[in-house]
Amino acid sequence: MKSHDLKKLICRVLQDFNKYSEESVDLLLLTCAQESSCGQKLFQIGGGPALGIFQMEIDTLHDIINNYLIRRKSLYNSVRLFMCGVSLDLNLTGNILFQIVIARVYYMRIRTPIPKSRNYATKSDYIYHLAKYWKKYWNTSEGKGTIEEAIRNYNRYIKD
């Protein structure tokens, strides 16, 4: 998918989901660029457990549902509207609307706010801080991805 089409889709989904912000769109674009080369990989290289354009693991999805959404009924019901009547792993590979929503919910669980673009003098500084946020909260210190790699992939795949 072309990055401008992906950005339009993420914007529309997050608006319908009532969780839109410019920064959340940018963070999801960066995550997608880094994790799946902007949607080019739906399955983890080497047969690992990560799936879809955001390379989320099914255990992470279960954790979101069982430990976050279940206590937030209205949010849970909103997420369910984006699900197809198929298994969760198929939603993580074949349902891009659900993937966008669940990636946004993943980041909503984090108490540290997403970096705001207005707080940085340059776009490159802003993207650096988004990549740092992605590394800390999505990829974690145990993950193989780096901040520099995420910035490179964002610049490679996401066209303004």
matplotlib code that plots the C-alpha trace (Angstrom):
import matplotlib.pyplot as plt

x = [0.0, 1.2, 2.1, -0.3, -3.1, -2.1, -2.1, -5.6, -6.8, -5.2, -6.7, -10.2, -10.1, -8.9, -11.5, -14.2, -12.7, -12.7, -8.9, -7.4, -4.5, -1.8, 0.8, -1.0, -1.2, 2.5, 3.4, 1.4, 3.0, 6.4, 5.5, 4.2, 7.3, 9.6, 7.8, 6.6, 8.3, 5.0, 2.8, 5.0, 5.4, 2.3, 4.3, 7.4, 10.6, 12.0, 8.5, 8.2, 4.9, 4.4, 1.7, 0.3, 1.4, 2.4, 3.9, 1.9, 2.1, -1.1, -0.1, 0.1, -3.4, -4.7, -3.1, -4.8, -8.2, -7.9, -6.1, -7.1, -10.2, -12.2, -12.3, -13.3, -16.6, -17.4, -13.9, -14.0, -17.3, -15.9, -12.9, -15.3, -17.0, -13.7, -13.4, -14.4, -16.1, -12.9, -10.1, -7.9, -4.8, -6.7, -7.8, -4.1, -3.1, -6.1, -8.1, -6.2, -8.9, -8.6, -4.8, -4.9, -7.4, -5.6, -2.2, -3.7, -5.2, -1.7, -0.3, -3.3, -2.2, 1.0, 0.8, 3.6, 2.0, 3.0, 5.5, 3.8, 5.0, 4.7, 7.3, 10.1, 11.8, 12.2, 10.4, 13.5, 13.7, 10.0, 10.5, 13.5, 11.3, 8.6, 11.2, 12.5, 8.9, 8.4, 11.6, 10.8, 7.2, 6.6, 10.0, 11.3, 14.9, 14.8, 13.8, 16.2, 15.1, 16.9, 15.9, 18.1, 16.6, 13.1, 14.0, 15.5, 12.5, 10.1, 12.0, 12.2, 8.6, 6.5, 6.3, 4.8]
y = [0.0, 3.5, 5.5, 8.4, 5.8, 4.2, 7.6, 8.4, 5.1, 5.5, 9.0, 7.8, 4.7, 6.7, 9.4, 6.8, 5.2, 8.6, 8.3, 10.6, 12.9, 13.9, 12.4, 9.0, 8.9, 9.7, 7.1, 4.4, 5.2, 5.0, 1.7, 0.3, 1.5, -0.1, -3.3, -4.4, -2.1, -0.2, -3.3, -5.3, -8.1, -9.7, -12.5, -12.2, -13.2, -16.4, -17.7, -15.7, -14.9, -11.3, -10.6, -7.9, -4.4, -3.6, -7.0, -7.5, -10.9, -12.8, -12.9, -9.1, -8.9, -11.3, -9.2, -6.0, -7.7, -9.6, -7.0, -3.6, -3.7, -6.1, -3.4, -0.7, -2.0, 1.0, 0.9, -2.9, -2.6, 0.0, -2.2, -5.1, -3.1, -3.3, -7.0, -9.5, -12.7, -14.7, -15.7, -13.1, -14.1, -13.6, -10.2, -9.5, -10.4, -9.8, -7.0, -3.7, -1.7, -3.9, -3.8, 0.0, 0.1, -2.5, -0.8, 2.5, 0.8, -0.7, 2.8, 4.1, 1.8, 3.7, 6.5, 8.6, 10.8, 10.4, 13.1, 16.3, 17.7, 21.3, 20.6, 20.1, 22.7, 20.4, 17.4, 15.3, 16.0, 15.1, 11.8, 11.0, 11.3, 9.2, 6.6, 6.7, 6.3, 3.3, 1.7, 2.1, 1.0, -1.2, -2.8, -2.6, -2.9, -6.6, -6.0, -6.0, -2.8, 0.5, 4.1, 4.9, 2.0, 3.2, 6.7, 5.4, 3.2, 6.1, 8.3, 5.5, 4.4, 7.4, 10.1, 13.5]
z = [0.0, -0.8, 2.3, 1.5, 1.1, 4.4, 6.1, 4.8, 6.0, 9.5, 9.8, 8.8, 11.1, 14.1, 13.5, 13.3, 16.5, 18.1, 18.9, 16.3, 16.7, 14.3, 16.6, 16.8, 13.0, 12.8, 15.4, 13.7, 10.4, 11.9, 13.6, 10.3, 8.4, 10.9, 11.6, 8.2, 5.6, 5.4, 5.1, 2.8, 5.4, 7.1, 8.7, 10.8, 9.0, 10.3, 11.3, 14.5, 16.2, 15.0, 12.5, 10.3, 9.3, 12.8, 13.6, 16.7, 18.5, 19.3, 23.0, 23.0, 21.4, 24.1, 26.8, 25.4, 25.3, 28.7, 30.8, 29.3, 27.1, 29.2, 32.0, 29.5, 28.0, 25.7, 24.3, 23.9, 22.1, 19.8, 19.0, 18.3, 15.6, 13.6, 13.9, 11.2, 12.4, 12.1, 14.4, 16.1, 14.2, 10.9, 12.1, 12.8, 9.2, 7.0, 8.6, 8.3, 10.0, 13.1, 13.0, 13.1, 16.0, 18.1, 17.5, 18.6, 21.7, 22.4, 22.6, 24.6, 27.4, 27.9, 30.5, 28.8, 26.2, 22.5, 21.6, 20.3, 17.0, 18.3, 21.0, 18.4, 16.2, 13.2, 11.8, 12.0, 15.8, 16.1, 14.2, 16.4, 19.5, 17.9, 17.1, 20.6, 21.9, 19.5, 20.7, 24.4, 24.3, 21.2, 20.4, 24.0, 25.1, 24.3, 20.6, 17.8, 16.2, 16.8, 16.9, 13.9, 11.9, 12.6, 11.5, 8.3, 7.6, 8.3, 5.9, 3.3, 3.3, 4.5, 2.0, 3.1]

ax = plt.figure().add_subplot(projection="3d")
ax.plot(x, y, z, "-o")
ax.set_aspect("equal")
plt.show()
